[in-house]
Amino acid sequence: MALPPTNDTIAAIATAPGTGAVGVVRVSGPEAYAVADAVFVPARGGRPSAAPAGRVLFGRVAAGDEVVDEALLLTFRAPASYTGQDVVELQTHGGPAVLRRVLDLCLAAGARSAGPGEFTLRAYLNGKLDLAQAEAVLDIVDAATEAARRNAAGGLTGALSRRVGEVQSDVTAAYAELQAGFDYPEEGVPEARLQAPLRRALARIDELLATAEAGRLTREGARLALLGRPNAGKSSLLNALLGYRRSLVSDVPGTTRDYLEAPLVVAGVPVTLIDTAGIRAATDAVEAGGVDLAHDVAERADLRLLVLDRSRPLGAEDRELLARFAPGAPVEPGGGRAHTVVVASKADLPACWTPADLPLHAGVPVVTVSAVTGSGLDDLRETLADQLVGDAAGAELWLGNERHVEALTRARRSVAAALEHGDELAALDLQDALAALASVTGRDGVVEETLASIFARFCVGK
C-alpha cells in the first residue's frame, strides 16, 4: 500500500455527512490560494491570495455568475497551519448539496479529492504532529464517552509521546554505556549503570501496559452478560442499572427466550448490557436454543453478572453456573479481573443463603442487591468499574491503541532480555527496544506500509 503524493493540492468536505448549520470544505497544498481565488469572491473586493494569514473573509462562493452560497474563508499560511502547508477553509451553510457543489468547484480549480486521513498525514510528514499524536486525532474523533475523549486528548497533547520519550531516554542511556564499554574496554561498565536505567524503563513500560485493557475497552466497548436461572432477577437488574424499563419482567419462568441488548457507560467504558434467557433444563426446542445462546453470549462477554436469587435455596443450575463461570483461580495475573461478578439478588426478600454459603474461590466478587429498593446498586456499579478498569482508573492516560500495545510489548521483551544477556547481546536487545519505541512516535521513520495502514482508518477531510 503506497502513500499518496504530498506535494499537490487536496480538498475535501471536513464536516460530517448530513444537514447542519455550518459546513466546511478544507483545501491544503501549494495551490490552495489559487483555488480560493477561483471559487471565492470577498464582499469587500480583492483576492483571497492577497489576504494575510489568520484572516477571516466574508463573501460568496461563485462559479461565474452563479452564486453558490454566502461563505466565510479562513486563511492559513505555511508552515503555521494544521498540515504545515498553505490551507484555506470555506465555511458555508451545512446542506449536503451546497458542500458538494463547493467541493466540485475546488476540484475543477485544480485541487485533488483528498483520501482518508490525508490532511493529518501531511501534518505528520511536515512535523506538525508525531505519529502518536496523529493517531490520537482519530481517537478523539471516534470518542464515544468522556473518558475516551479525555484519554484521546492526552495523546493529542503529547502525554503518551512524553511517557515513551522517558523510556527511550533510559534505554538510550544504557545503550550509550554499553557502547562506551565497547570503545574503551579497559574501563569497563559498572553493572549498576546499566541496571538502574533499564529497570526504570521496565517499570515505566509496565505502568503503560497495565492500562491497555482499560484503554481497549474504552475504545471498543465492553460486553456485559447477565446470566442465571429463570426468575433470578436478571431483567429487573438490567432495568435498575439502566434507570428505565428496557426488559420485560414477569413471574412466569422463561419469559426471555432470546437475548436483548442495551447501552450503558461504566467508569467511562461504553458497555453493552445483555439480558440472556434463563438457564435451566429446556422444555422445548425454542427454549433450548435460548439456553444455548445464553451460554454462548456469556462465554464471549468481557464481563459476566451471574445473578443468583438469594430468596430461594441454591439449585443445581445455580451450582453448575458457579462451577462453569466462577471457577478456581479466576483472577488474571496482574490484571485484577475475575470476569464474573456474582450478584445475590432480591435483597428485599428474606434470605435463604448468604455469600459465605457460595462455593466460590478467592477473587470472585459477590454483591448483594435489590432491584426493587435499589440497595446495593451503587456497590455493584463500583465493582463493575473495578473489574473493567482496575488500577488504570488513576492513570494519566490509558494505552488503547493496539499498535502501541504491540510496540511497547516488544520493547519490554527486549529490555528484559538485555538485563539477562551479556554486553554484546544486550546491545542488540537495546537496539530492538529503541526501534520498537520509535515506532510509537514515528520520530525515526516508519515504513510506508505502516503509515498507509494507519491513515486509511481516518475519515475523509481529516
PLY file of the C-alpha trace (Angstrom):
ply
format ascii 1.0
element vertex 462
property float x
property float y
property float z
element edge 461
property int vertex1
property int vertex2
end_header
0.00 0.00 0.00
1.64 3.22 -1.19
1.26 6.67 0.30
-0.47 9.35 -1.79
1.58 12.27 -3.13
2.02 15.11 -0.65
3.18 17.97 -2.89
-0.11 18.56 -4.71
-3.26 20.37 -3.52
-6.10 18.40 -1.95
-9.66 19.29 -0.97
-12.42 17.57 0.98
-15.58 18.20 2.95
-14.40 18.30 6.57
-17.75 18.12 8.34
-19.88 15.05 8.96
-22.40 13.86 6.35
-25.92 15.20 6.72
-27.52 18.58 7.23
-26.08 21.11 9.66
-25.94 24.82 10.35
-22.36 25.13 9.04
-20.28 23.01 6.71
-16.55 23.18 5.96
-14.57 22.44 2.83
-10.82 22.29 3.52
-8.11 22.86 0.92
-4.40 22.23 1.55
-1.34 22.43 -0.68
0.81 24.77 -2.74
-2.14 25.88 -4.91
-4.63 26.34 -2.06
-4.83 30.11 -2.58
-5.12 29.76 -6.35
-8.13 27.52 -5.73
-9.55 30.09 -3.30
-9.11 32.86 -5.88
-11.05 30.78 -8.40
-14.07 29.97 -6.22
-14.41 32.73 -3.58
-15.32 36.40 -4.05
-14.67 38.61 -0.97
-17.51 41.03 -0.21
-15.05 43.93 0.09
-13.23 43.12 -3.12
-9.72 41.88 -3.68
-8.49 38.33 -3.87
-8.06 35.70 -1.13
-4.41 35.23 -2.11
-3.73 38.84 -1.13
-5.09 38.36 2.39
-2.57 37.87 5.21
-2.59 34.71 7.28
-5.11 34.42 10.05
-7.84 36.47 8.37
-11.50 35.57 8.11
-13.05 36.92 4.90
-16.78 37.24 4.27
-18.04 36.80 0.73
-19.60 34.23 -1.53
-18.68 31.06 -3.33
-19.42 31.56 -7.00
-18.98 29.91 -10.37
-19.06 32.74 -12.90
-22.41 34.47 -12.46
-23.77 31.61 -10.33
-23.78 32.32 -6.60
-23.48 29.02 -4.75
-23.71 30.35 -1.17
-22.57 33.07 1.16
-19.45 31.92 2.96
-16.53 32.68 5.24
-12.97 31.98 4.11
-10.32 31.22 6.76
-6.71 31.71 5.71
-3.63 29.85 6.97
-0.09 30.19 5.60
2.64 27.56 5.65
4.11 26.46 7.93
1.65 27.81 10.54
-1.27 25.55 9.65
-2.60 22.14 10.61
-0.87 20.44 7.68
2.18 22.71 7.56
1.12 23.80 4.05
-0.96 26.70 2.76
-4.54 25.97 3.85
-7.89 27.64 3.27
-11.21 26.60 4.77
-14.52 27.57 3.23
-17.39 27.72 5.73
-20.82 27.64 4.13
-24.28 26.60 5.20
-24.25 22.91 6.04
-26.52 21.44 3.40
-25.05 18.48 1.55
-25.87 19.93 -1.89
-24.06 23.18 -1.04
-20.97 21.39 0.24
-20.85 19.03 -2.72
-21.06 21.97 -5.14
-18.32 23.88 -3.31
-16.07 20.83 -3.36
-16.73 20.27 -7.05
-15.68 23.86 -7.78
-12.46 23.39 -5.80
-11.68 20.23 -7.76
-12.40 21.97 -11.03
-10.00 24.75 -9.98
-7.11 22.29 -9.70
-7.38 20.52 -6.35
-7.45 16.75 -5.99
-10.06 14.96 -3.89
-8.40 14.03 -0.58
-8.36 10.45 0.62
-8.93 9.26 4.20
-6.57 10.96 6.66
-4.55 12.87 4.05
-4.64 16.18 5.93
-3.35 14.56 9.14
-0.80 12.53 7.15
0.61 15.78 5.81
0.65 17.21 9.34
2.74 14.22 10.44
5.09 14.28 7.47
5.63 18.03 7.90
6.50 17.67 11.58
3.34 19.25 12.99
2.45 16.08 14.89
4.29 12.91 15.80
2.66 9.61 14.92
1.15 9.02 18.37
-0.46 12.47 18.25
-1.74 11.85 14.72
-3.41 8.61 15.83
-4.92 10.49 18.79
-6.68 12.73 16.27
-8.62 9.68 15.07
-9.27 8.61 18.65
-10.72 11.99 19.62
-12.99 11.96 16.55
-14.19 8.45 17.44
-14.50 9.07 21.22
-17.95 7.98 22.44
-17.52 8.71 26.17
-15.93 11.44 28.28
-13.19 9.06 29.40
-12.38 8.18 25.78
-12.28 11.89 24.88
-10.05 12.71 27.85
-7.70 9.86 27.03
-7.51 10.84 23.35
-6.85 14.46 24.34
-3.93 13.27 26.44
-2.45 11.58 23.39
-3.12 14.62 21.22
-1.29 16.95 23.61
1.72 14.63 23.64
1.29 12.90 27.01
1.91 9.44 25.52
4.85 10.72 23.48
6.41 12.18 26.63
5.98 8.91 28.53
7.52 6.94 25.67
10.28 9.55 25.46
11.16 8.93 29.11
11.53 5.23 28.39
13.63 6.00 25.32
15.93 8.19 27.41
16.55 5.39 29.91
17.17 2.79 27.20
19.41 5.18 25.28
21.43 5.90 28.43
22.04 2.18 28.97
22.89 1.68 25.30
25.37 4.55 25.46
27.08 2.92 28.45
27.43 -0.32 26.51
28.87 1.47 23.50
31.34 3.27 25.73
32.41 -0.11 27.09
32.99 -1.39 23.58
35.04 1.69 22.69
37.06 1.63 25.92
37.07 -1.98 27.09
39.78 -1.35 29.66
37.46 0.97 31.56
34.55 -1.46 31.88
30.93 -0.56 32.54
29.68 -0.82 36.13
26.64 -3.10 36.16
24.65 -0.60 38.22
24.90 1.96 35.41
23.06 -0.48 33.15
20.66 -1.99 35.68
19.22 1.27 37.04
18.02 2.84 33.77
16.81 -0.47 32.34
14.80 -1.36 35.44
13.37 2.14 35.42
12.44 1.66 31.75
10.74 -1.65 32.55
8.72 -0.06 35.35
7.59 2.75 33.06
6.60 0.35 30.29
4.70 -1.79 32.79
2.78 1.26 34.00
1.62 1.91 30.46
0.83 -1.71 29.63
-1.20 -2.05 32.84
-3.73 0.35 31.30
-4.00 -1.48 27.97
-7.14 -3.49 28.74
-8.98 -0.44 30.11
-7.90 1.53 27.06
-9.09 -1.19 24.70
-12.47 -1.35 26.37
-12.80 2.43 26.28
-12.22 2.38 22.52
-14.11 -0.77 21.60
-16.65 -1.04 24.41
-17.32 -3.99 26.71
-19.99 -6.67 26.55
-21.55 -7.44 29.93
-23.76 -10.52 30.05
-26.41 -11.16 32.71
-26.99 -14.84 33.24
-28.75 -17.05 35.73
-31.63 -19.44 36.02
-35.21 -18.28 35.22
-36.70 -15.67 37.56
-33.32 -14.99 39.21
-33.90 -11.26 38.67
-31.77 -10.61 35.58
-34.28 -8.45 33.72
-35.14 -6.45 36.85
-31.44 -5.87 37.47
-30.90 -4.73 33.88
-33.75 -2.23 34.19
-32.42 -0.98 37.53
-28.90 -0.43 36.16
-30.26 1.40 33.13
-32.68 3.53 35.12
-35.58 2.75 32.79
-37.67 -0.24 31.73
-35.92 -1.97 28.85
-36.59 -5.65 29.57
-39.95 -7.32 30.22
-40.23 -8.53 33.82
-42.60 -11.39 34.65
-43.07 -14.05 37.32
-43.59 -16.59 34.53
-40.36 -18.57 34.05
-38.85 -18.46 30.56
-40.19 -15.01 29.60
-36.85 -14.16 27.97
-36.22 -16.66 25.17
-33.74 -14.68 23.06
-31.42 -12.00 24.39
-31.68 -8.22 24.30
-29.04 -5.50 24.50
-28.96 -2.02 25.99
-26.18 0.61 26.20
-24.66 1.84 29.46
-21.49 3.71 30.47
-19.48 2.40 33.44
-16.36 4.28 34.61
-16.02 5.84 31.17
-16.28 2.48 29.40
-19.17 2.10 26.92
-20.91 -1.11 27.95
-23.49 -3.23 26.17
-25.69 -4.92 28.77
-27.03 -8.25 27.51
-30.02 -9.88 29.19
-29.96 -13.61 28.36
-32.52 -16.38 28.63
-32.84 -18.18 31.94
-30.59 -21.22 32.07
-32.31 -24.48 33.00
-33.21 -27.83 31.52
-35.18 -26.80 28.44
-38.77 -27.96 27.89
-38.89 -27.28 24.14
-36.61 -26.57 21.18
-37.12 -22.81 21.34
-36.13 -22.62 24.99
-33.17 -24.94 24.35
-31.98 -22.56 21.65
-32.26 -19.64 24.09
-30.24 -21.51 26.73
-27.51 -22.39 24.22
-27.42 -18.78 23.08
-27.13 -17.59 26.69
-24.11 -19.84 27.21
-22.52 -18.57 24.00
-23.08 -14.90 24.91
-21.65 -15.50 28.38
-18.55 -17.20 27.02
-17.80 -14.28 24.69
-18.60 -11.47 27.13
-15.87 -9.26 28.61
-17.62 -9.46 31.97
-20.47 -11.55 33.35
-23.05 -10.86 36.03
-24.06 -14.23 37.44
-27.41 -13.47 39.11
-28.48 -15.82 41.93
-31.85 -15.46 43.69
-31.00 -15.40 47.38
-34.69 -15.72 48.33
-34.64 -19.31 47.02
-32.34 -22.16 48.01
-29.36 -22.71 45.71
-30.35 -25.15 42.98
-28.42 -27.50 40.75
-28.49 -24.93 37.91
-27.00 -22.30 40.22
-24.17 -24.61 41.25
-23.49 -25.59 37.65
-23.29 -21.91 36.64
-20.92 -21.18 39.52
-18.71 -24.11 38.55
-18.65 -23.06 34.89
-18.30 -19.29 35.10
-16.69 -18.70 38.51
-14.08 -21.50 38.73
-10.92 -21.61 40.79
-8.06 -19.15 40.24
-10.22 -16.72 38.25
-8.13 -13.59 38.63
-5.71 -12.82 35.81
-2.08 -12.26 36.94
-1.52 -8.53 37.15
-4.99 -7.80 35.79
-7.14 -7.98 38.90
-10.14 -9.11 36.86
-12.33 -12.09 37.67
-14.51 -11.84 34.52
-17.51 -12.86 36.65
-19.29 -10.89 39.35
-21.81 -12.85 41.41
-24.97 -10.88 42.21
-27.10 -12.03 45.14
-30.44 -10.62 44.01
-33.76 -9.83 45.72
-32.20 -8.43 48.90
-35.64 -7.03 49.82
-36.89 -10.58 50.47
-35.92 -13.00 53.28
-32.63 -14.73 52.52
-32.24 -18.49 52.10
-28.44 -18.27 51.95
-25.56 -15.82 52.39
-22.50 -15.13 50.19
-20.44 -17.23 52.62
-22.50 -20.27 51.59
-21.46 -19.99 47.94
-18.82 -22.45 46.64
-16.53 -19.66 45.43
-12.79 -19.20 45.28
-10.96 -16.06 46.36
-11.10 -13.22 43.88
-14.72 -13.60 42.72
-16.68 -10.55 43.91
-20.16 -11.01 45.38
-22.58 -8.07 45.62
-25.99 -8.21 47.29
-28.62 -6.04 45.58
-32.31 -5.33 45.36
-33.64 -4.10 42.04
-36.84 -3.10 43.85
-35.35 -0.83 46.54
-32.07 0.00 44.78
-29.94 -1.18 47.69
-26.54 -2.43 46.63
-26.72 -0.93 43.13
-24.01 1.66 43.89
-21.78 -1.11 45.25
-22.43 -3.12 42.09
-21.51 -0.16 39.86
-18.27 0.31 41.81
-17.47 -3.40 41.45
-18.15 -3.29 37.72
-15.89 -0.24 37.38
-13.12 -2.02 39.28
-13.41 -5.13 37.11
-13.46 -3.17 33.86
-10.86 -0.51 34.64
-8.93 -1.78 37.67
-5.77 0.13 38.62
-5.91 2.10 35.37
-8.54 4.40 36.93
-5.87 6.66 38.43
-3.53 6.62 35.42
-2.77 9.78 33.44
-3.78 8.05 30.22
-4.83 4.63 29.02
-2.97 2.77 26.32
-5.79 1.83 23.96
-4.13 1.63 20.55
-3.29 -1.96 19.58
-0.25 -0.85 17.59
1.14 0.97 20.62
0.49 -2.03 22.88
2.30 -4.35 20.47
5.27 -1.96 20.15
5.63 -1.49 23.92
5.29 -5.22 24.49
8.17 -5.79 22.06
10.19 -3.08 23.75
9.59 -4.62 27.17
10.65 -8.05 25.94
13.88 -6.62 24.55
14.70 -4.58 27.66
14.09 -7.61 29.88
16.36 -9.69 27.64
19.08 -7.04 27.85
19.06 -7.35 31.64
19.75 -11.08 31.29
22.30 -11.09 28.46
25.95 -10.23 28.21
27.11 -6.91 26.80
27.13 -7.77 23.08
23.71 -9.44 23.08
22.36 -6.71 25.36
23.40 -4.09 22.82
21.35 -5.88 20.14
18.41 -6.17 22.52
18.52 -2.45 23.24
18.68 -1.64 19.53
15.48 -3.66 19.09
13.88 -1.90 22.06
14.72 1.54 20.68
13.31 0.61 17.27
10.06 -0.56 18.88
9.75 2.62 20.95
10.49 4.81 17.93
7.66 3.15 16.02
5.15 4.57 18.54
6.00 8.20 17.83
7.41 7.69 14.34
10.27 10.08 15.08
12.89 7.90 13.45
10.80 6.99 10.45
8.14 4.37 9.91
7.76 2.07 6.94
5.41 3.39 4.28
3.03 0.43 4.55
2.50 1.13 8.25
1.72 4.78 7.63
-0.69 3.93 4.82
-2.48 1.42 7.04
-2.79 3.89 9.93
-4.17 6.79 7.95
-6.52 4.64 5.89
-8.65 4.35 9.05
-9.28 8.09 9.15
-12.35 9.80 7.72
-12.06 11.89 4.56
-11.48 15.53 5.46
-9.29 14.76 8.47
0 1
1 2
2 3
3 4
4 5
5 6
6 7
7 8
8 9
9 10
10 11
11 12
12 13
13 14
14 15
15 16
16 17
17 18
18 19
19 20
20 21
21 22
22 23
23 24
24 25
25 26
26 27
27 28
28 29
29 30
30 31
31 32
32 33
33 34
34 35
35 36
36 37
37 38
38 39
39 40
40 41
41 42
42 43
43 44
44 45
45 46
46 47
47 48
48 49
49 50
50 51
51 52
52 53
53 54
54 55
55 56
56 57
57 58
58 59
59 60
60 61
61 62
62 63
63 64
64 65
65 66
66 67
67 68
68 69
69 70
70 71
71 72
72 73
73 74
74 75
75 76
76 77
77 78
78 79
79 80
80 81
81 82
82 83
83 84
84 85
85 86
86 87
87 88
88 89
89 90
90 91
91 92
92 93
93 94
94 95
95 96
96 97
97 98
98 99
99 100
100 101
101 102
102 103
103 104
104 105
105 106
106 107
107 108
108 109
109 110
110 111
111 112
112 113
113 114
114 115
115 116
116 117
117 118
118 119
119 120
120 121
121 122
122 123
123 124
124 125
125 126
126 127
127 128
128 129
129 130
130 131
131 132
132 133
133 134
134 135
135 136
136 137
137 138
138 139
139 140
140 141
141 142
142 143
143 144
144 145
145 146
146 147
147 148
148 149
149 150
150 151
151 152
152 153
153 154
154 155
155 156
156 157
157 158
158 159
159 160
160 161
161 162
162 163
163 164
164 165
165 166
166 167
167 168
168 169
169 170
170 171
171 172
172 173
173 174
174 175
175 176
176 177
177 178
178 179
179 180
180 181
181 182
182 183
183 184
184 185
185 186
186 187
187 188
188 189
189 190
190 191
191 192
192 193
193 194
194 195
195 196
196 197
197 198
198 199
199 200
200 201
201 202
202 203
203 204
204 205
205 206
206 207
207 208
208 209
209 210
210 211
211 212
212 213
213 214
214 215
215 216
216 217
217 218
218 219
219 220
220 221
221 222
222 223
223 224
224 225
225 226
226 227
227 228
228 229
229 230
230 231
231 232
232 233
233 234
234 235
235 236
236 237
237 238
238 239
239 240
240 241
241 242
242 243
243 244
244 245
245 246
246 247
247 248
248 249
249 250
250 251
251 252
252 253
253 254
254 255
255 256
256 257
257 258
258 259
259 260
260 261
261 262
262 263
263 264
264 265
265 266
266 267
267 268
268 269
269 270
270 271
271 272
272 273
273 274
274 275
275 276
276 277
277 278
278 279
279 280
280 281
281 282
282 283
283 284
284 285
285 286
286 287
287 288
288 289
289 290
290 291
291 292
292 293
293 294
294 295
295 296
296 297
297 298
298 299
299 300
300 301
301 302
302 303
303 304
304 305
305 306
306 307
307 308
308 309
309 310
310 311
311 312
312 313
313 314
314 315
315 316
316 317
317 318
318 319
319 320
320 321
321 322
322 323
323 324
324 325
325 326
326 327
327 328
328 329
329 330
330 331
331 332
332 333
333 334
334 335
335 336
336 337
337 338
338 339
339 340
340 341
341 342
342 343
343 344
344 345
345 346
346 347
347 348
348 349
349 350
350 351
351 352
352 353
353 354
354 355
355 356
356 357
357 358
358 359
359 360
360 361
361 362
362 363
363 364
364 365
365 366
366 367
367 368
368 369
369 370
370 371
371 372
372 373
373 374
374 375
375 376
376 377
377 378
378 379
379 380
380 381
381 382
382 383
383 384
384 385
385 386
386 387
387 388
388 389
389 390
390 391
391 392
392 393
393 394
394 395
395 396
396 397
397 398
398 399
399 400
400 401
401 402
402 403
403 404
404 405
405 406
406 407
407 408
408 409
409 410
410 411
411 412
412 413
413 414
414 415
415 416
416 417
417 418
418 419
419 420
420 421
421 422
422 423
423 424
424 425
425 426
426 427
427 428
428 429
429 430
430 431
431 432
432 433
433 434
434 435
435 436
436 437
437 438
438 439
439 440
440 441
441 442
442 443
443 444
444 445
445 446
446 447
447 448
448 449
449 450
450 451
451 452
452 453
453 454
454 455
455 456
456 457
457 458
458 459
459 460
460 461
